[in-house]
Amino acid sequence: QVQVVESGGGLVQPGGSLKLSCAASGRVTSVYRMGWYRQTPGRQRELVAIMPYLGNTEYGDIMKARFTISRDNAAHTAALQMTDLVPEDSAVYYCRADVRGLQARAYWGQGTQVTLSS
């Protein structure tokens, strides 16, 4: 089992910045990539970006130049730095950790809410 925990969400004004953090724990030796998705009411969860420990990052259509994804492979953590936030960025942001092997699967965090409000 792998546990995934996000943190860093909250209420922010338009134009502000926020950094989301994610930590994977448990059987992390099989984790080979981590990334971020977001979901707004009435819509499916959408990919922001997902980074393999080796190889190229996959970016979703909603990935913005204002967003920066990073990771620490040794610590099994990932982060999403968001700047110049706009109301459309309001969403629940989810971290995902993918495990390879015979029990390959994706593990999700509980999500962290980001709300833009003036």
Secondary structure, 3 states (H helix, E strand, C coil): CEEEEEECCEEECCCCCEEEEEEEEECHHHEEEEEEEEECCCCCCEEEEEEECCCCCEECCCCCCCEEEEEECCCCEEEEEECCCCHHHCEEEEEEEEECCCCCEEEECCCEEEEECC
